[in-house]
């Protein structure tokens, strides 16, 4: 029976080539746009998920609240990390960084000079807490000693033309290191696109401690150090924040005496990219609001595509009334007819999805160009994408196919055979309502697009 339904569906598509092409293309464009936006939204939400300890890593947020404004910062005090580690047993480890990017950093290798602009000092725990893979060097020791550094793979290739460079040396000149001789202790893979960090070189934090004569170790008057803590598994970070009050009173009493309120909080690692946009960020950040609006836009585009399909299919029902009447005379039941038209809807949705996926794939280079960053994850057909494909196929078949199938199955055989209209008139009112909804959705899409752009 299914083979007969399939043959009938293919015959109908072949018989109505223009109508079928319009229907399939309408679905394909809508589904392709939906899948592209959906993939992008999932990518935006996936930042820093690749770290093995992601569930236990938090960044300290340092806010100073004045009478007329709030200074929100990812830059914590130099002594903040060590202080929290000593005070709270729930803090298993911590790592702190300091950006050297605001200075001119001159690297000298032999007779060549380089001026990189994405450099941080980072302490010895950095590669123990974060899972950035190293090509060369021991992640447990690469940043232990003063005057040691690690380079990204691309930076190593730019400077040395190779990556097996552990033990090589270079001179570093900036505001703190004056012609200091550094040894390369490791090379890490270029940072992936889905991380809130942005650096090509890490200098050992002990180098900064030495250059500042210890100021970068314990002082609370220098608040420019993004600090990450690793909590024990299962610790509630909100409950832990309640224990910060004694720490604040002990170390920020001068601010408190001046009437400045100090707040410390812990931001989950996976929330930083979308939910944080403060001073001393370690890289560009996104927008949770924009992601939510894009999610809404994707859903509206999907609904619009299905409404368009339903309208076209029900309009076509008038032309197919005689065919349905003949089928009923030959013994076809209402359930047989519904199954037949759902089968046609399945075929149209399958072709629309395949073409939509192709459109999405071909749009990725342009999408990457507009965003000015690589999004290679979008090209992979992972488990989530396969699930989405199946849900769209089955859900789309039922949602977009059931109503047209039901309308067509209501055809009055006697009226059709007499040459009269065989479909009752209520479907016309529903179609008009769908058209109104389509224009409403179009208006919402325009509003959403303007909101994302702003």
C-alpha positions as CSV (number, residue, x, y, z in Angstrom):
1,X,0.0,0.0,0.0
2,X,2.8,2.4,0.9
3,X,4.4,1.8,-2.5
4,X,1.1,2.8,-4.2
5,X,0.9,6.0,-2.1
6,X,4.5,6.8,-3.0
7,X,3.8,6.3,-6.7
8,X,0.7,8.5,-6.5
9,X,2.7,11.2,-4.6
10,X,5.5,11.2,-7.2
11,X,3.0,11.2,-10.0
12,X,1.2,14.2,-8.5
13,X,4.5,16.1,-8.1
14,X,5.4,15.3,-11.7
15,X,2.0,16.3,-12.9
16,X,2.1,19.7,-11.1
17,X,5.8,20.6,-11.7
18,X,5.4,24.4,-11.3
19,X,3.3,24.2,-8.2
20,X,5.6,21.5,-6.6
21,X,8.7,23.6,-7.4
22,X,7.2,26.7,-5.8
23,X,6.1,24.7,-2.7
24,X,9.5,23.0,-2.3
25,X,11.5,26.2,-2.9
26,X,9.3,28.1,-0.3
27,X,9.9,25.3,2.2
28,X,13.6,25.1,1.4
29,X,14.3,28.8,1.8
30,X,12.4,28.9,5.1
31,X,14.0,25.7,6.4
32,X,17.5,26.7,5.2
33,X,17.2,30.1,7.0
34,X,15.9,28.5,10.1
35,X,18.7,25.9,10.2
36,X,21.4,28.5,9.6
37,X,20.1,30.7,12.4
38,X,19.6,27.7,14.7
39,X,23.2,26.5,14.1
40,X,24.5,29.9,14.8
41,X,22.5,30.3,18.0
42,X,23.8,26.9,19.2
43,X,27.3,27.9,18.4
44,X,26.9,31.1,20.4
45,X,25.7,29.1,23.3
46,X,28.6,26.6,23.1
47,X,31.4,28.9,24.2
48,X,34.0,27.3,26.4
49,X,32.1,24.0,26.7
50,X,35.2,22.1,25.6
51,X,37.0,22.6,28.9
52,X,37.0,19.4,31.0
53,X,36.4,21.3,34.2
54,X,33.9,23.8,32.7
55,X,31.2,23.0,35.4
56,X,33.6,24.0,38.2
57,X,35.3,27.1,36.7
58,X,34.1,30.6,37.6
59,X,35.4,34.0,37.0
60,X,35.4,36.6,39.8
61,X,33.3,39.6,39.0
62,X,34.4,42.8,40.9
63,X,32.0,45.7,41.1
64,X,32.4,49.0,42.9
65,X,29.1,50.8,43.4
66,X,29.4,54.6,43.7
67,X,26.5,57.0,44.4
68,X,26.1,57.9,40.7
69,X,27.4,54.9,38.8
70,X,28.7,51.3,39.0
71,X,32.2,50.2,37.9
72,X,31.7,46.6,36.8
73,X,35.0,44.8,36.0
74,X,36.4,41.4,35.3
75,X,39.7,42.8,36.7
76,X,40.2,41.5,40.2
77,X,42.9,42.5,42.7
78,X,46.3,40.9,42.4
79,X,45.9,39.4,45.9
80,X,42.2,38.4,45.3
81,X,42.8,34.9,44.0
82,X,45.4,33.9,46.6
83,X,43.1,35.4,49.3
84,X,40.0,33.4,48.3
85,X,42.1,30.3,48.0
86,X,43.4,30.6,51.6
87,X,40.0,31.6,53.0
88,X,37.6,29.2,51.3
89,X,38.3,25.4,51.3
90,X,35.7,25.1,48.5
91,X,38.2,26.8,46.2
92,X,40.5,24.0,44.9
93,X,42.6,26.2,42.7
94,X,42.8,29.5,40.9
95,X,44.5,31.2,38.0
96,X,45.0,34.9,37.2
97,X,46.0,36.8,34.2
98,X,47.1,40.3,33.3
99,X,46.9,41.8,29.8
100,X,50.0,43.3,28.3
101,X,48.1,44.2,25.1
102,X,47.8,47.9,26.0
103,X,51.6,48.2,25.8
104,X,53.9,47.9,22.8
105,X,55.4,44.4,23.0
106,X,58.5,44.0,20.9
107,X,59.9,40.5,20.4
108,X,63.4,40.1,19.0
109,X,64.6,36.8,17.5
110,X,68.0,37.1,16.0
111,X,67.8,40.1,13.7
112,X,64.0,40.0,13.3
113,X,61.5,42.0,15.3
114,X,57.9,41.3,15.9
115,X,55.1,43.4,17.4
116,X,52.3,41.0,18.6
117,X,49.2,42.6,20.2
118,X,47.5,39.8,22.0
119,X,49.7,39.0,24.9
120,X,48.8,38.1,28.5
121,X,50.8,37.1,31.6
122,X,49.3,34.0,33.1
123,X,50.2,32.0,36.2
124,X,51.3,28.4,36.5
125,X,47.8,27.0,37.0
126,X,46.4,28.3,33.8
127,X,46.9,25.2,31.6
128,X,45.9,22.9,34.6
129,X,42.5,24.6,34.9
130,X,41.8,25.2,31.2
131,X,41.9,22.5,28.6
132,X,43.6,24.3,25.7
133,X,45.7,21.6,24.1
134,X,49.5,21.9,23.9
135,X,51.5,20.8,20.9
136,X,54.8,21.2,22.7
137,X,55.7,21.4,26.4
138,X,54.3,20.0,29.7
139,X,51.0,21.8,30.6
140,X,51.8,21.3,34.3
141,X,55.1,23.2,34.2
142,X,55.2,25.5,31.1
143,X,54.4,28.7,33.1
144,X,56.1,27.8,36.4
145,X,59.3,29.8,36.1
146,X,60.1,33.4,35.4
147,X,61.1,34.4,31.9
148,X,59.3,31.5,30.3
149,X,56.6,31.9,27.6
150,X,54.2,29.8,25.4
151,X,53.2,30.7,21.9
152,X,50.2,29.8,19.7
153,X,50.8,27.4,16.8
154,X,50.4,30.2,14.2
155,X,52.6,32.6,16.2
156,X,55.3,29.9,16.4
157,X,55.1,29.4,12.6
158,X,55.3,33.1,12.0
159,X,58.3,33.7,14.1
160,X,60.3,30.4,13.8
161,X,58.7,28.6,10.8
162,X,58.1,25.5,12.9
163,X,56.5,24.4,16.2
164,X,59.2,22.2,17.8
165,X,60.8,25.3,19.4
166,X,60.9,24.4,23.1
167,X,64.2,25.8,24.5
168,X,64.5,28.5,21.9
169,X,64.9,32.1,23.2
170,X,63.8,35.6,22.4
171,X,64.0,39.1,23.9
172,X,60.9,40.8,25.1
173,X,60.6,44.6,25.5
174,X,57.5,46.3,27.0
175,X,56.6,48.5,29.9
176,X,57.8,46.0,32.4
177,X,60.2,43.6,30.7
178,X,63.1,45.7,29.5
179,X,65.1,43.6,27.0
180,X,64.4,40.5,29.0
181,X,65.6,37.2,27.7
182,X,62.7,34.6,27.6
183,X,62.8,30.9,26.9
184,X,60.0,29.2,24.9
185,X,58.6,26.5,27.1
186,X,55.6,25.4,25.1
187,X,53.3,25.8,22.0
188,X,49.5,25.6,22.2
189,X,47.1,25.0,19.4
190,X,45.4,28.2,18.0
191,X,42.5,29.1,20.2
192,X,39.1,27.8,18.8
193,X,36.5,30.3,17.7
194,X,34.2,29.3,20.6
195,X,36.1,30.7,23.5
196,X,35.9,34.1,25.3
197,X,39.7,34.2,25.5
198,X,41.8,36.0,22.8
199,X,45.6,35.7,23.0
200,X,48.5,34.4,20.9
201,X,51.2,34.4,23.6
202,X,51.3,33.8,27.4
203,X,54.2,35.1,29.5
204,X,54.8,33.4,32.9
205,X,53.2,35.4,35.7
206,X,56.4,35.0,37.7
207,X,58.0,37.3,35.2
208,X,55.5,40.1,36.0
209,X,56.0,39.4,39.7
210,X,59.8,39.9,39.3
211,X,59.4,43.0,37.1
212,X,57.0,44.6,39.6
213,X,59.1,43.7,42.6
214,X,56.2,41.6,44.0
215,X,53.3,44.0,43.5
216,X,51.5,41.6,41.2
217,X,51.4,39.0,44.0
218,X,49.3,40.2,46.9
219,X,48.3,43.8,46.5
220,X,44.6,44.9,46.6
221,X,45.3,48.3,45.2
222,X,45.8,47.0,41.7
223,X,42.6,45.6,40.2
224,X,43.3,44.5,36.7
225,X,43.7,40.7,36.9
226,X,41.0,38.5,35.5
227,X,40.9,35.7,38.0
228,X,39.3,32.3,37.6
229,X,38.6,29.9,40.5
230,X,38.1,26.1,40.3
231,X,35.6,25.0,42.9
232,X,35.2,21.5,44.3
233,X,32.6,19.5,42.3
234,X,29.1,20.1,43.5
235,X,29.7,23.4,45.3
236,X,26.9,25.9,44.9
237,X,28.6,29.1,43.8
238,X,25.7,31.3,45.0
239,X,26.0,29.9,48.5
240,X,29.7,30.4,48.3
241,X,29.3,34.1,47.4
242,X,27.5,34.6,50.8
243,X,30.9,33.9,52.5
244,X,32.6,36.8,50.7
245,X,31.5,39.5,53.1
246,X,34.4,39.0,55.7
247,X,36.9,38.9,52.8
248,X,35.5,42.2,51.4
249,X,35.6,44.0,54.8
250,X,39.1,42.9,55.5
251,X,40.6,43.8,52.1
252,X,38.5,46.7,50.8
253,X,38.0,48.7,54.0
254,X,39.4,51.9,52.4
255,X,36.7,51.8,49.7
256,X,34.0,51.0,52.3
257,X,35.1,53.9,54.4
258,X,34.7,56.3,51.4
259,X,31.2,55.1,50.9
260,X,32.0,52.9,48.0
261,X,30.1,49.6,48.0
262,X,32.1,46.5,46.9
263,X,30.5,43.5,45.4
264,X,32.2,40.2,44.5
265,X,30.4,37.5,42.6
266,X,31.2,34.3,40.6
267,X,30.2,34.0,37.0
268,X,30.1,30.5,35.5
269,X,32.6,30.0,32.7
270,X,30.0,29.1,30.1
271,X,28.0,32.3,30.9
272,X,30.8,34.7,30.3
273,X,30.6,35.1,26.6
274,X,26.9,35.9,26.4
275,X,26.2,37.5,29.8
276,X,29.3,39.6,30.5
277,X,30.4,42.9,28.9
278,X,32.6,44.7,31.4
279,X,36.0,46.2,31.8
280,X,39.0,43.9,31.4
281,X,37.3,41.3,29.3
282,X,39.8,38.7,27.9
283,X,38.2,38.8,24.5
284,X,35.2,39.9,22.5
285,X,31.8,39.1,24.0
286,X,28.4,38.3,22.5
287,X,24.8,39.3,23.4
288,X,22.3,37.0,25.1
289,X,19.6,39.4,24.0
290,X,20.6,39.2,20.4
291,X,20.7,35.4,20.6
292,X,17.2,35.3,22.1
293,X,15.8,37.6,19.4
294,X,17.5,35.5,16.7
295,X,15.9,32.4,18.2
296,X,12.5,34.1,17.9
297,X,13.2,35.1,14.3
298,X,14.2,31.5,13.4
299,X,10.9,30.2,14.8
300,X,8.9,32.9,13.0
301,X,10.6,32.0,9.7
302,X,9.8,28.4,10.2
303,X,6.2,29.1,11.0
304,X,6.0,31.4,8.0
305,X,7.3,28.7,5.7
306,X,4.8,26.2,6.9
307,X,1.9,28.7,6.7
308,X,2.9,29.3,3.1
309,X,2.9,25.6,2.4
310,X,-0.5,25.1,4.0
311,X,-2.1,28.0,2.0
312,X,-0.7,26.7,-1.3
313,X,-1.8,23.2,-0.6
314,X,-5.3,24.0,0.5
315,X,-5.7,26.4,-2.5
316,X,-4.7,23.5,-4.8
317,X,-7.4,21.3,-3.2
318,X,-10.1,22.8,-5.4
319,X,-8.3,21.6,-8.5
320,X,-7.9,18.1,-7.0
321,X,-11.6,17.8,-5.9
322,X,-12.5,15.6,-8.9
323,X,-9.6,13.3,-8.3
324,X,-10.6,12.9,-4.6
325,X,-14.2,12.3,-5.7
326,X,-13.2,9.5,-8.0
327,X,-11.0,7.9,-5.3
328,X,-14.0,7.9,-2.9
329,X,-16.2,6.3,-5.5
330,X,-13.5,3.6,-5.9
331,X,-13.7,2.9,-2.2
332,X,-11.1,5.2,-0.6
333,X,-11.8,6.0,3.0
334,X,-11.2,9.3,4.7
335,X,-8.1,7.7,6.5
336,X,-6.8,6.5,3.2
337,X,-7.0,10.0,1.7
338,X,-5.4,11.6,4.8
339,X,-2.5,9.1,4.7
340,X,-2.1,9.7,1.0
341,X,-1.8,13.5,1.4
342,X,0.4,13.2,4.5
343,X,2.7,11.0,2.3
344,X,2.8,13.8,-0.3
345,X,3.6,16.3,2.5
346,X,6.4,14.0,3.8
347,X,7.9,13.9,0.3
348,X,7.7,17.6,-0.1
349,X,9.2,18.2,3.3
350,X,12.0,15.8,2.7
351,X,12.9,17.5,-0.6
352,X,12.6,20.9,1.0
353,X,14.9,19.9,3.9
354,X,17.5,18.5,1.6
355,X,17.5,21.6,-0.6
356,X,17.3,23.8,2.6
357,X,20.3,22.1,4.1
358,X,22.2,22.6,0.8
359,X,21.2,26.3,0.8
360,X,22.4,26.6,4.5
361,X,25.8,25.0,3.6
362,X,26.3,27.2,0.6
363,X,25.4,30.3,2.8
364,X,28.0,29.6,5.5
365,X,31.0,31.3,3.7
366,X,28.9,34.5,3.3
367,X,27.7,34.2,6.9
368,X,31.3,33.9,8.1
369,X,32.4,36.9,6.0
370,X,29.6,39.0,7.6
371,X,30.5,37.9,11.1
372,X,34.3,38.3,10.4
373,X,35.2,35.1,12.1
374,X,35.3,31.4,11.2
375,X,32.4,29.2,12.3
376,X,33.6,25.8,11.1
377,X,31.3,24.0,13.6
378,X,28.4,25.0,11.4
379,X,29.5,22.7,8.6
380,X,29.5,19.5,10.6
381,X,26.4,17.3,10.7
382,X,26.6,16.4,14.4
383,X,24.1,14.5,16.6
384,X,22.1,17.6,17.4
385,X,21.9,18.5,13.8
386,X,20.6,15.0,12.9
387,X,18.0,15.2,15.6
388,X,16.9,18.6,14.4
389,X,16.7,17.3,10.8
390,X,14.4,14.4,11.9
391,X,12.2,16.6,14.1
392,X,11.8,19.1,11.3
393,X,10.9,16.3,8.8
394,X,8.4,14.5,11.0
395,X,7.0,17.6,12.8
396,X,6.8,19.5,9.5
397,X,5.0,16.7,7.8
398,X,2.4,16.5,10.5
399,X,2.0,20.2,11.1
400,X,2.0,21.4,7.5
401,X,0.3,18.3,6.0
402,X,-2.5,17.4,8.4
403,X,-4.7,20.4,7.8
404,X,-4.5,20.3,3.9
405,X,-5.0,16.5,4.1
406,X,-8.1,16.9,6.4
407,X,-9.6,19.6,4.1
408,X,-9.1,17.5,1.0
409,X,-10.6,14.4,2.7
410,X,-13.8,16.4,3.4
411,X,-14.6,16.6,-0.3
412,X,-18.3,15.8,-1.0
413,X,-18.3,13.1,-3.6
414,X,-21.9,13.7,-4.9
415,X,-21.2,17.5,-5.3
416,X,-18.0,16.8,-7.2
417,X,-19.6,14.4,-9.6
418,X,-22.3,17.0,-10.3
419,X,-19.6,19.6,-11.1
420,X,-20.2,21.6,-7.9
421,X,-17.5,22.8,-5.4
422,X,-16.8,19.7,-3.3
423,X,-15.0,21.3,-0.4
424,X,-16.9,23.1,2.4
425,X,-16.4,26.9,2.8
426,X,-14.8,27.1,6.2
427,X,-11.3,26.4,4.9
428,X,-11.5,29.7,3.0
429,X,-11.8,31.6,6.2
430,X,-8.9,29.7,7.7
431,X,-6.8,30.4,4.7
432,X,-7.5,34.1,5.0
433,X,-6.6,34.0,8.6
434,X,-3.3,32.3,7.7
435,X,-2.6,35.1,5.2
436,X,-3.2,37.7,7.9
437,X,-0.9,35.8,10.2
438,X,1.8,35.7,7.5
439,X,1.8,39.4,7.2
440,X,1.9,39.8,11.0
441,X,4.9,37.5,11.2
442,X,6.6,39.4,8.4
443,X,6.2,42.6,10.5
444,X,7.6,40.9,13.5
445,X,10.6,39.7,11.5
446,X,11.3,43.2,10.4
447,X,11.1,44.5,14.0
448,X,13.3,41.6,15.2
449,X,15.9,42.3,12.5
450,X,16.1,46.0,13.4
451,X,16.5,45.0,17.1
452,X,19.4,42.6,16.4
453,X,21.1,45.3,14.2
454,X,20.8,47.9,17.0
